[in-house]
Amino acid sequence: MDINLETIGTTLVAKLSGEIDHHTAPHIRDAIDREMNIRNIVNLVLDFDNVTFMDSSGIGVIAGRYKEIQARGGKVMIIRVKPQVDKILEISGLKTILDCSH
């Protein structure tokens, strides 16, 4: 798993690649949380273009960041989602609360 973070104003763009599972989820969560707190982030964009796999640990990472961003009055968007990950987002119910695009 690789994560590249870019701040644009009060928006954090997290470009993820590889697998999001119980091994990589803590690293992703910690990196995003650290940047959100340092930069006073209000909105979060998760770029899933190069994500090849995600399990329930990834759902937990997304849900936790969603709660934090909601508390800040912002929005979370997931972009460039591949079909295999899109199905997981749909089954989990996250697509009902997040902006998701392909």
Backbone hydrogen bonds, N-H to C=O, Kabsch-Sander energy under -0.5 kcal/mol:
donor,donor_aa,acceptor,acceptor_aa,energy
2,D,17,S,-2.2
4,N,15,K,-2.2
6,E,13,V,-2.3
8,I,11,T,-3.2
11,T,8,I,-2.0
12,L,43,N,-2.6
13,V,6,E,-3.3
13,V,11,T,-0.5
14,A,12,L,-0.6
14,A,45,V,-3.2
15,K,4,N,-3.1
15,K,13,V,-0.7
16,L,14,A,-0.7
16,L,47,D,-2.5
17,S,2,D,-1.9
18,G,50,N,-3.0
20,I,53,F,-2.7
21,D,19,E,-0.7
25,A,21,D,-2.9
28,I,24,T,-2.0
29,R,25,A,-2.9
30,D,26,P,-2.7
31,A,27,H,-2.3
32,I,28,I,-2.5
33,D,29,R,-2.8
34,R,30,D,-2.5
35,E,31,A,-1.9
36,M,32,I,-2.7
37,N,33,D,-2.2
38,I,34,R,-2.4
39,R,35,E,-2.4
40,N,36,M,-0.6
41,I,36,M,-2.0
42,V,10,T,-3.2
43,N,10,T,-2.0
44,L,75,K,-2.4
45,V,12,L,-3.0
46,L,44,L,-0.5
46,L,77,M,-3.3
47,D,14,A,-2.8
47,D,45,V,-0.7
48,F,46,L,-0.8
48,F,79,I,-2.6
50,N,16,L,-1.0
51,V,48,F,-1.8
52,T,18,G,-2.3
52,T,50,N,-0.6
53,F,18,G,-1.0
55,D,20,I,-2.0
58,G,55,D,-1.2
59,I,55,D,-1.2
60,G,56,S,-2.1
61,V,57,S,-1.9
62,I,58,G,-2.5
63,A,59,I,-2.9
64,G,60,G,-2.4
65,R,61,V,-2.1
66,Y,62,I,-2.5
67,K,63,A,-2.2
68,E,64,G,-1.9
69,I,65,R,-2.8
70,Q,66,Y,-2.8
71,A,67,K,-2.0
72,R,68,E,-0.9
72,R,69,I,-0.6
73,G,70,Q,-1.7
74,G,69,I,-2.6
77,M,44,L,-2.6
78,I,99,D,-3.2
79,I,46,L,-2.6
79,I,77,M,-0.5
81,V,101,S,-1.7
85,V,82,K,-0.6
86,D,82,K,-2.8
87,K,83,P,-2.0
88,I,84,Q,-0.8
89,L,85,V,-2.2
90,E,86,D,-2.3
91,I,87,K,-2.6
92,S,88,I,-2.2
93,G,89,L,-0.8
93,G,90,E,-0.8
94,L,89,L,-1.0
95,K,89,L,-1.4
96,T,93,G,-1.3
97,I,94,L,-1.2
98,L,94,L,-1.9
99,D,76,V,-1.4
100,C,98,L,-0.6
101,S,78,I,-2.1
